[in-house]
Amino acid sequence: MLWDVDFTLVDASGIGRTLYQEALAELHGLELPAGMQSMGGRTDASIALEVLTLAGVADPLNHIAAFQEFQAARAPMLAEELRGSGRVLPGAAEAVAALAEPRYAGQVVQSLLTGNIPALAEVKLSALGLTQHLDLSIGAYGHLSQVRADLVAVARANAAARHGGDFSGRATVLIGDTPKDVEAATATGARSIAVATGSYSVEQLTTTTADVVLADLTDTAALVAAVLAY
């Protein structure tokens, strides 16, 4: 199963946007442009391209790699700030721990499918104490593609190589807070659990193709039952 990070597991208090501001200022001497789309549910590859394009950087595609290298180097330095301003969302730690119980060994492997680059995802979760039960090495991260659905195949291949087993189809479940998380699951034949812990309400998420919609992660039993229901 694959967790989204921002507004599913944690509220990182806008640290990602800060990292974009710093990268743009340091590498190009520019301010973060106005008129950006919402970052919710998007990958960092998509966001970086938009930021560089709107800021007027010439040939933006060829600057994404350097942009993300700067972000990756800077991200670990944000740990202390995250510990002070970030927070684990209600029920998230309990849900992750419950799915890691020995009785589910062989049934559940927990990792990430996130729009964040690896270093940013790791610092957000480690600073807030959420890495213990997550196999970050098999996750799929937002530097790999502008299309979130592309990340599902990456995570499946990584999980099969590390843990063995068949993670195809509905054996994979994505948990996230945006319609884009649901769309990624639907496009790849995976299941999806949508949680209304971000900017989308239960009513809005119910109009998507999500298999299950939860108000939040505080009902651990309901979350575990939804993950195991295949």
Short mmCIF file of the C-alpha atoms (twelve columns), coordinates in Angstrom:
data_MODEL
# 
_entry.id   MODEL 
# 
loop_
_atom_site.group_PDB 
_atom_site.id 
_atom_site.type_symbol 
_atom_site.label_atom_id 
_atom_site.label_alt_id 
_atom_site.label_comp_id 
_atom_site.label_asym_id 
_atom_site.label_seq_id 
_atom_site.Cartn_x 
_atom_site.Cartn_y 
_atom_site.Cartn_z 
_atom_site.pdbx_PDB_model_num 
ATOM 1   C CA . MET A 1   0.000   0.000   0.000   1 
ATOM 2   C CA . LEU A 2   1.141   3.472   -0.867  1 
ATOM 3   C CA . TRP A 3   0.690   6.561   1.275   1 
ATOM 4   C CA . ASP A 4   0.587   10.120  0.034   1 
ATOM 5   C CA . VAL A 5   2.509   12.467  2.351   1 
ATOM 6   C CA . ASP A 6   1.168   16.023  2.421   1 
ATOM 7   C CA . PHE A 7   -2.231  16.437  4.090   1 
ATOM 8   C CA . THR A 8   -2.612  12.670  4.255   1 
ATOM 9   C CA . LEU A 9   0.025   11.803  6.840   1 
ATOM 10  C CA . VAL A 10  1.404   15.233  7.760   1 
ATOM 11  C CA . ASP A 11  0.878   18.953  7.545   1 
ATOM 12  C CA . ALA A 12  4.363   20.270  6.771   1 
ATOM 13  C CA . SER A 13  3.318   23.895  7.236   1 
ATOM 14  C CA . GLY A 14  4.187   25.013  3.709   1 
ATOM 15  C CA . ILE A 15  7.798   23.869  3.854   1 
ATOM 16  C CA . GLY A 16  7.672   22.635  0.264   1 
ATOM 17  C CA . ARG A 17  6.690   26.056  -1.038  1 
ATOM 18  C CA . THR A 18  9.530   27.562  0.978   1 
ATOM 19  C CA . LEU A 19  11.929  25.165  -0.708  1 
ATOM 20  C CA . TYR A 20  10.709  26.281  -4.126  1 
ATOM 21  C CA . GLN A 21  11.226  29.912  -3.172  1 
ATOM 22  C CA . GLU A 22  14.773  29.218  -1.995  1 
ATOM 23  C CA . ALA A 23  15.709  27.214  -5.095  1 
ATOM 24  C CA . LEU A 24  14.389  29.833  -7.480  1 
ATOM 25  C CA . ALA A 25  16.114  32.663  -5.618  1 
ATOM 26  C CA . GLU A 26  19.442  30.850  -5.258  1 
ATOM 27  C CA . LEU A 27  19.676  29.441  -8.776  1 
ATOM 28  C CA . HIS A 28  17.987  32.156  -10.816 1 
ATOM 29  C CA . GLY A 29  17.682  35.235  -8.613  1 
ATOM 30  C CA . LEU A 30  13.923  35.210  -9.023  1 
ATOM 31  C CA . GLU A 31  10.841  35.321  -6.813  1 
ATOM 32  C CA . LEU A 32  8.202   32.608  -6.794  1 
ATOM 33  C CA . PRO A 33  5.750   33.627  -9.547  1 
ATOM 34  C CA . ALA A 34  2.112   34.464  -9.042  1 
ATOM 35  C CA . GLY A 35  -0.680  32.576  -10.735 1 
ATOM 36  C CA . MET A 36  0.513   29.053  -9.971  1 
ATOM 37  C CA . GLN A 37  -1.890  26.126  -9.916  1 
ATOM 38  C CA . SER A 38  -2.526  24.379  -6.635  1 
ATOM 39  C CA . MET A 39  0.336   22.061  -5.672  1 
ATOM 40  C CA . GLY A 40  -2.123  19.533  -4.205  1 
ATOM 41  C CA . GLY A 41  -1.779  16.082  -5.744  1 
ATOM 42  C CA . ARG A 42  0.848   17.162  -8.279  1 
ATOM 43  C CA . THR A 43  4.386   15.865  -8.629  1 
ATOM 44  C CA . ASP A 44  7.466   17.977  -8.046  1 
ATOM 45  C CA . ALA A 45  8.469   17.407  -11.680 1 
ATOM 46  C CA . SER A 46  5.238   19.083  -12.767 1 
ATOM 47  C CA . ILE A 47  5.467   21.871  -10.201 1 
ATOM 48  C CA . ALA A 48  9.117   22.640  -10.971 1 
ATOM 49  C CA . LEU A 49  8.357   22.961  -14.671 1 
ATOM 50  C CA . GLU A 50  5.482   25.335  -13.946 1 
ATOM 51  C CA . VAL A 51  7.558   27.419  -11.507 1 
ATOM 52  C CA . LEU A 52  10.455  27.782  -13.930 1 
ATOM 53  C CA . THR A 53  8.149   28.531  -16.865 1 
ATOM 54  C CA . LEU A 54  6.079   31.159  -15.071 1 
ATOM 55  C CA . ALA A 55  9.218   32.749  -13.626 1 
ATOM 56  C CA . GLY A 56  10.504  33.243  -17.164 1 
ATOM 57  C CA . VAL A 57  13.488  30.882  -17.041 1 
ATOM 58  C CA . ALA A 58  14.566  30.046  -20.585 1 
ATOM 59  C CA . ASP A 59  14.392  26.379  -21.608 1 
ATOM 60  C CA . PRO A 60  12.830  25.353  -18.279 1 
ATOM 61  C CA . LEU A 61  12.906  21.599  -18.936 1 
ATOM 62  C CA . ASN A 62  16.692  21.641  -18.961 1 
ATOM 63  C CA . HIS A 63  16.786  23.373  -15.567 1 
ATOM 64  C CA . ILE A 64  14.588  20.929  -13.644 1 
ATOM 65  C CA . ALA A 65  17.421  18.539  -12.704 1 
ATOM 66  C CA . ALA A 66  19.584  21.298  -11.193 1 
ATOM 67  C CA . PHE A 67  16.539  22.771  -9.479  1 
ATOM 68  C CA . GLN A 68  15.729  19.459  -7.810  1 
ATOM 69  C CA . GLU A 69  19.366  18.799  -6.915  1 
ATOM 70  C CA . PHE A 70  19.355  22.060  -4.963  1 
ATOM 71  C CA . GLN A 71  16.109  21.105  -3.249  1 
ATOM 72  C CA . ALA A 72  17.446  17.653  -2.344  1 
ATOM 73  C CA . ALA A 73  20.579  19.154  -0.798  1 
ATOM 74  C CA . ARG A 74  18.622  21.771  1.119   1 
ATOM 75  C CA . ALA A 75  15.757  19.546  2.348   1 
ATOM 76  C CA . PRO A 76  17.595  17.857  5.278   1 
ATOM 77  C CA . MET A 77  18.369  21.288  6.710   1 
ATOM 78  C CA . LEU A 78  14.640  21.869  7.211   1 
ATOM 79  C CA . ALA A 79  14.228  19.151  9.843   1 
ATOM 80  C CA . GLU A 80  14.365  21.441  12.858  1 
ATOM 81  C CA . GLU A 81  11.878  23.869  11.323  1 
ATOM 82  C CA . LEU A 82  9.543   20.976  10.544  1 
ATOM 83  C CA . ARG A 83  9.702   19.689  14.106  1 
ATOM 84  C CA . GLY A 84  8.596   23.121  15.279  1 
ATOM 85  C CA . SER A 85  5.910   23.981  12.734  1 
ATOM 86  C CA . GLY A 86  4.804   20.696  11.165  1 
ATOM 87  C CA . ARG A 87  2.424   18.145  12.622  1 
ATOM 88  C CA . VAL A 88  1.305   14.574  12.149  1 
ATOM 89  C CA . LEU A 89  -2.342  14.510  11.138  1 
ATOM 90  C CA . PRO A 90  -4.834  12.908  13.558  1 
ATOM 91  C CA . GLY A 91  -4.801  9.127   13.411  1 
ATOM 92  C CA . ALA A 92  -1.928  8.894   10.913  1 
ATOM 93  C CA . ALA A 93  0.671   7.441   13.285  1 
ATOM 94  C CA . GLU A 94  -1.837  4.981   14.679  1 
ATOM 95  C CA . ALA A 95  -2.906  3.866   11.196  1 
ATOM 96  C CA . VAL A 96  0.657   3.279   10.028  1 
ATOM 97  C CA . ALA A 97  1.492   1.383   13.216  1 
ATOM 98  C CA . ALA A 98  -1.666  -0.742  13.032  1 
ATOM 99  C CA . LEU A 99  -0.918  -1.866  9.485   1 
ATOM 100 C CA . ALA A 100 2.596   -2.859  10.590  1 
ATOM 101 C CA . GLU A 101 1.332   -5.266  13.263  1 
ATOM 102 C CA . PRO A 102 2.765   -8.805  12.971  1 
ATOM 103 C CA . ARG A 103 -0.650  -10.279 12.145  1 
ATOM 104 C CA . TYR A 104 -0.564  -8.414  8.817   1 
ATOM 105 C CA . ALA A 105 2.951   -9.520  7.894   1 
ATOM 106 C CA . GLY A 106 2.921   -10.862 4.367   1 
ATOM 107 C CA . GLN A 107 -0.328  -9.021  3.631   1 
ATOM 108 C CA . VAL A 108 0.721   -5.371  3.862   1 
ATOM 109 C CA . VAL A 109 3.875   -3.587  2.736   1 
ATOM 110 C CA . GLN A 110 3.738   0.146   3.419   1 
ATOM 111 C CA . SER A 111 5.548   2.709   1.329   1 
ATOM 112 C CA . LEU A 112 4.953   6.055   -0.380  1 
ATOM 113 C CA . LEU A 113 3.539   7.353   -3.605  1 
ATOM 114 C CA . THR A 114 4.133   11.056  -3.285  1 
ATOM 115 C CA . GLY A 115 4.628   14.139  -5.363  1 
ATOM 116 C CA . ASN A 116 7.634   15.035  -3.225  1 
ATOM 117 C CA . ILE A 117 11.216  14.409  -4.268  1 
ATOM 118 C CA . PRO A 118 12.733  11.644  -2.073  1 
ATOM 119 C CA . ALA A 119 14.770  13.924  0.196   1 
ATOM 120 C CA . LEU A 120 11.793  16.153  0.968   1 
ATOM 121 C CA . ALA A 121 9.452   13.239  1.667   1 
ATOM 122 C CA . GLU A 122 12.025  11.681  3.963   1 
ATOM 123 C CA . VAL A 123 12.696  14.818  5.980   1 
ATOM 124 C CA . LYS A 124 8.995   15.534  6.420   1 
ATOM 125 C CA . LEU A 125 8.318   12.056  7.776   1 
ATOM 126 C CA . SER A 126 11.524  11.554  9.758   1 
ATOM 127 C CA . ALA A 127 11.314  14.941  11.459  1 
ATOM 128 C CA . LEU A 128 7.794   14.082  12.574  1 
ATOM 129 C CA . GLY A 129 8.556   10.493  13.592  1 
ATOM 130 C CA . LEU A 130 6.691   8.568   10.907  1 
ATOM 131 C CA . THR A 131 9.360   6.504   9.160   1 
ATOM 132 C CA . GLN A 132 9.549   3.454   11.430  1 
ATOM 133 C CA . HIS A 133 7.014   1.300   9.602   1 
ATOM 134 C CA . LEU A 134 7.428   2.651   6.070   1 
ATOM 135 C CA . ASP A 135 9.788   1.135   3.503   1 
ATOM 136 C CA . LEU A 136 10.884  4.354   1.829   1 
ATOM 137 C CA . SER A 137 13.325  2.510   -0.427  1 
ATOM 138 C CA . ILE A 138 10.533  1.093   -2.566  1 
ATOM 139 C CA . GLY A 139 8.470   4.260   -2.810  1 
ATOM 140 C CA . ALA A 140 7.750   6.267   -5.954  1 
ATOM 141 C CA . TYR A 141 8.565   9.956   -5.848  1 
ATOM 142 C CA . GLY A 142 7.655   13.114  -7.681  1 
ATOM 143 C CA . HIS A 143 10.941  13.728  -9.465  1 
ATOM 144 C CA . LEU A 144 10.280  10.755  -11.753 1 
ATOM 145 C CA . SER A 145 7.367   12.061  -13.805 1 
ATOM 146 C CA . GLN A 146 4.996   14.957  -14.261 1 
ATOM 147 C CA . VAL A 147 2.149   12.413  -14.249 1 
ATOM 148 C CA . ARG A 148 1.257   10.926  -10.886 1 
ATOM 149 C CA . ALA A 149 -0.146  7.724   -12.363 1 
ATOM 150 C CA . ASP A 150 3.286   6.927   -13.830 1 
ATOM 151 C CA . LEU A 151 4.591   6.455   -10.293 1 
ATOM 152 C CA . VAL A 152 2.359   3.458   -9.569  1 
ATOM 153 C CA . ALA A 153 4.280   1.109   -11.872 1 
ATOM 154 C CA . VAL A 154 7.549   2.255   -10.295 1 
ATOM 155 C CA . ALA A 155 6.351   1.460   -6.774  1 
ATOM 156 C CA . ARG A 156 4.965   -1.910  -7.847  1 
ATOM 157 C CA . ALA A 157 8.232   -2.906  -9.504  1 
ATOM 158 C CA . ASN A 158 10.254  -1.766  -6.510  1 
ATOM 159 C CA . ALA A 159 8.029   -3.676  -4.087  1 
ATOM 160 C CA . ALA A 160 8.181   -6.871  -6.149  1 
ATOM 161 C CA . ALA A 161 11.965  -6.663  -6.396  1 
ATOM 162 C CA . ARG A 162 12.400  -6.096  -2.667  1 
ATOM 163 C CA . HIS A 163 9.622   -8.189  -1.139  1 
ATOM 164 C CA . GLY A 164 8.512   -10.585 -3.863  1 
ATOM 165 C CA . GLY A 165 4.845   -11.213 -4.507  1 
ATOM 166 C CA . ASP A 166 2.345   -9.766  -6.929  1 
ATOM 167 C CA . PHE A 167 1.412   -6.108  -6.446  1 
ATOM 168 C CA . SER A 168 -0.528  -5.749  -9.673  1 
ATOM 169 C CA . GLY A 169 -4.104  -4.565  -10.014 1 
ATOM 170 C CA . ARG A 170 -6.137  -4.163  -6.865  1 
ATOM 171 C CA . ALA A 171 -3.425  -5.631  -4.665  1 
ATOM 172 C CA . THR A 172 -2.074  -2.079  -4.660  1 
ATOM 173 C CA . VAL A 173 -3.936  0.570   -2.695  1 
ATOM 174 C CA . LEU A 174 -3.241  4.300   -2.748  1 
ATOM 175 C CA . ILE A 175 -4.229  6.513   0.171   1 
ATOM 176 C CA . GLY A 176 -4.376  10.252  -0.449  1 
ATOM 177 C CA . ASP A 177 -6.327  13.444  0.042   1 
ATOM 178 C CA . THR A 178 -6.883  14.680  -3.516  1 
ATOM 179 C CA . PRO A 179 -8.725  13.580  -6.640  1 
ATOM 180 C CA . LYS A 180 -5.336  13.209  -8.331  1 
ATOM 181 C CA . ASP A 181 -4.471  10.388  -5.907  1 
ATOM 182 C CA . VAL A 182 -7.708  8.661   -6.868  1 
ATOM 183 C CA . GLU A 183 -7.117  9.248   -10.576 1 
ATOM 184 C CA . ALA A 184 -3.658  7.667   -10.343 1 
ATOM 185 C CA . ALA A 185 -5.161  4.560   -8.757  1 
ATOM 186 C CA . THR A 186 -8.006  4.303   -11.239 1 
ATOM 187 C CA . ALA A 187 -5.705  4.730   -14.241 1 
ATOM 188 C CA . THR A 188 -3.520  1.840   -13.083 1 
ATOM 189 C CA . GLY A 189 -6.176  -0.575  -11.811 1 
ATOM 190 C CA . ALA A 190 -5.258  0.000   -8.165  1 
ATOM 191 C CA . ARG A 191 -7.649  0.633   -5.307  1 
ATOM 192 C CA . SER A 192 -7.898  4.013   -3.626  1 
ATOM 193 C CA . ILE A 193 -8.815  5.335   -0.207  1 
ATOM 194 C CA . ALA A 194 -9.490  9.068   -0.199  1 
ATOM 195 C CA . VAL A 195 -9.249  10.987  3.064   1 
ATOM 196 C CA . ALA A 196 -10.755 14.436  3.519   1 
ATOM 197 C CA . THR A 197 -7.804  15.777  5.489   1 
ATOM 198 C CA . GLY A 198 -6.665  18.308  2.902   1 
ATOM 199 C CA . SER A 199 -8.554  20.858  0.836   1 
ATOM 200 C CA . TYR A 200 -11.212 18.455  -0.480  1 
ATOM 201 C CA . SER A 201 -14.308 17.567  1.504   1 
ATOM 202 C CA . VAL A 202 -15.880 14.148  1.939   1 
ATOM 203 C CA . GLU A 203 -18.628 15.265  -0.437  1 
ATOM 204 C CA . GLN A 204 -16.124 16.283  -3.116  1 
ATOM 205 C CA . LEU A 205 -14.095 13.095  -2.791  1 
ATOM 206 C CA . THR A 206 -17.254 10.995  -2.958  1 
ATOM 207 C CA . THR A 207 -17.806 12.247  -6.508  1 
ATOM 208 C CA . THR A 208 -14.502 10.643  -7.578  1 
ATOM 209 C CA . THR A 209 -13.905 6.956   -8.327  1 
ATOM 210 C CA . ALA A 210 -12.405 6.325   -4.881  1 
ATOM 211 C CA . ASP A 211 -13.210 2.886   -3.486  1 
ATOM 212 C CA . VAL A 212 -13.509 4.263   0.047   1 
ATOM 213 C CA . VAL A 213 -13.788 7.829   1.366   1 
ATOM 214 C CA . LEU A 214 -12.935 8.622   4.977   1 
ATOM 215 C CA . ALA A 215 -13.252 11.898  6.833   1 
ATOM 216 C CA . ASP A 216 -9.797  11.357  8.352   1 
ATOM 217 C CA . LEU A 217 -7.560  8.589   9.686   1 
ATOM 218 C CA . THR A 218 -8.852  8.538   13.235  1 
ATOM 219 C CA . ASP A 219 -10.937 5.389   12.765  1 
ATOM 220 C CA . THR A 220 -8.026  2.968   12.629  1 
ATOM 221 C CA . ALA A 221 -10.235 -0.114  12.301  1 
ATOM 222 C CA . ALA A 222 -12.056 1.340   9.297   1 
ATOM 223 C CA . LEU A 223 -8.791  2.237   7.606   1 
ATOM 224 C CA . VAL A 224 -7.281  -1.212  8.168   1 
ATOM 225 C CA . ALA A 225 -10.479 -2.900  6.913   1 
ATOM 226 C CA . ALA A 226 -10.414 -0.761  3.762   1 
ATOM 227 C CA . VAL A 227 -6.779  -1.635  3.059   1 
ATOM 228 C CA . LEU A 228 -7.379  -5.367  3.526   1 
ATOM 229 C CA . ALA A 229 -10.632 -5.513  1.536   1 
ATOM 230 C CA . TYR A 230 -9.478  -7.219  -1.641  1 
# 
